[in-house]
């Protein structure tokens, strides 16, 4: 992507949006230096999710960046990239807006981007245009001499926040009271599996407890690995990915129970826990929760023969009503490989879907959800923040560095390396 994208302050100004706040300036929720505020995820799909009190806030960036036109921001970002040279690598997640993606050295899903960072030891600065848990993973996998930077500290993830370490530890203890902790036939009673979309300390929890990390691409292979070592799996934080993967593996619904951290035993009886094969954490992605079977039915009515592809973070009924489901990388490859003239309805974040539609004009590609509702936290990364952190580096200032505790890093890396070894 080489052209300057001259977007207005809101890139969705001419769309039907899920909330009027989507068209507010991105920095509307930033706080003045030294001030506090109640954390919010911001406009978009997670707007109605409750952000924990520990959610990071973004301090106001200098007014000059907020007032710059798109062309000036583009010029400054590209100039900083040129001056920093090989000392800098910019990573852009697929869900980022186009006026960010155009500056990325690499684009991909969260794990692919972390691998790209780790493969470039000469880069002193890794600027991750994504969300907080992604920057944490990049810090875990990168060298100690590298600094990972998140342009907007408020770019979190509501799904990742739905499972916190205290609640998971309570869950772990309650399950142990029911199942015990004794290993039988070489298997522990339950083994923890966390989705990549989780906090670093939960990855570390898995590492310390013989568990593992998974992505949406390798979830089935990881669960196979887990069941070789554990009688049951505690899967967090995304119930939908866990359930959809379990069904794909032939595990019946009655052997997958939902754990609500706000209820004793997660809202289950001891017998239900004993009979379960997978214990699913009560978490979800607010972007993918928006997709419905009715949207698929309308797409099929409007475009007979349409190919419907959704992300496995979508609810079970949506995945079952689709033609295919897969990770962002899977979806991108499926679109690229589809013959000219194909019609594809996609169930994932709108920025990525619209980018695919522009990159493949010989195909009809559209988002299943007709109402534009972007990922709230990905949307917090605006070129103004990218220009600010890059020009700070030129001045010798490192803004918004993400640094994971050494002990957490050690055990999180163990869990990630176990995943890497899964074939």
Beta strands, then each sheet from edge to edge (+ up, - down):
strand 1: 88-93
strand 2: 106-108
strand 3: 125-129
strand 4: 147-149
strand 5: 188-195
strand 6: 212-214
strand 7: 230-236
strand 8: 256-259
strand 9: 278-281
strand 10: 307-310
strand 11: 324-325
strand 12: 343-347
strand 13: 364-367
strand 14: 401-402
sheet 1: 2+ 1+ 3+ 4+ 14-
sheet 2: 6+ 5+ 7+ 9+ 8+
sheet 3: 11+ 10+ 12+ 13+
end
